[in-house]
Amino acid sequence: MASLAPIRQHVLVCVGKVGLTVGSLVYARQGRRENTSFAYDEGWLSDPARFNVSADLHLAPGHQAHRAASPHDSVFHGALADTAPDAWGRRVIARDHAKRRRADPALPALSELDYLLAVDDFSRVGALRLRGPDGTWLRSVSKVQRTTPPLIELDRILRASSAVERGQETSEDLRYLQGKGTSLGGMRPKCTILDEDGRLAIGKFPSVGDTRSVTRGEVLALKLAARAGINAAPACVFQAKLDTDSTRNWTVIPRQTGHQFQGNLDSH
């Protein structure tokens, strides 16, 4: 097996719509060993509105190292790991990379940083945003090529996602899902979409192995929680056409991103 080329890459970590710099992330890979370190920016530490972005970090100067405690843990500190794709998103990214690598064997193997940076800045979960040394938001897509689909594309998303689950996806299916189905965690198929009001939402759809309507059950649980006085997210069920003979139920739940988060940063 060919050895993996050493990698050392710097990424700026920012917060909120204003993109205020919080600190810097350094990712390093030597062979199959991966580790990261994070250092708070001096400007952030001196800001009266500062806060600790992750429970496993100290709000102090200097680089703070982190490595995965086990093969099941992340090489990133908790708050950054939360923005990375989980099982479903990683499957989409890995399948797309495998197809491209068959066409171009010189394409390097994916690193954990590749997975982290494969998520669109527009739809990345949470308030943290990532920026390259040249100032480019990672992953950036032009407005003309915006990868967050509207509700009217539910049928297409469902067909592409079902194909991935069955292992029958095409290169076009994977290109379509890149950025749409990679920003969210969890095992089940899902994607980020724009609802009828143009707001970001989570689209959760059925798995090909479901024997009951999991999506309807989730909406029922959220509505029961709201009636019990719990502050639960609003949710609704939509139908999407899988093929000419069948439809499937989707769950749509509103969500927020770093573009919507302001916190105490409005003065910057």
HELIX and SHEET records of a PDB file:
HELIX    1   1 GLU A   42  LEU A   45  1                                   4    
HELIX    2   2 GLY A   78  ALA A   81  1                                   4    
HELIX    3   3 ALA A   87  ALA A  103  1                                  17    
HELIX    4   4 GLU A  112  LEU A  117  1                                   6    
HELIX    5   5 LYS A  143  GLN A  145  5                                   3    
HELIX    6   6 LEU A  151  GLU A  153  5                                   3    
HELIX    7   7 LEU A  154  ARG A  166  1                                  13    
HELIX    8   8 SER A  171  LEU A  177  1                                   7    
HELIX    9   9 VAL A  214  ARG A  227  1                                  14    
SHEET    1   A 6 HIS A  63  HIS A  66  0                                        
SHEET    2   A 6 ARG A  33  TYR A  40 -1                                        
SHEET    3   A 6 LEU A  20  GLN A  30 -1                                        
SHEET    4   A 6 ILE A   7  VAL A  15 -1                                        
SHEET    5   A 6 LEU A 128  ARG A 131 -1                                        
SHEET    6   A 6 TRP A 137  LEU A 138 -1                                        
SHEET    1   B 4 LYS A 190  LEU A 194  0                                        
SHEET    2   B 4 LEU A 200  LYS A 204 -1                                        
SHEET    3   B 4 SER A 246  PRO A 254 -1                                        
SHEET    4   B 4 CYS A 236  ASP A 243 -1                                        
END                                                                             
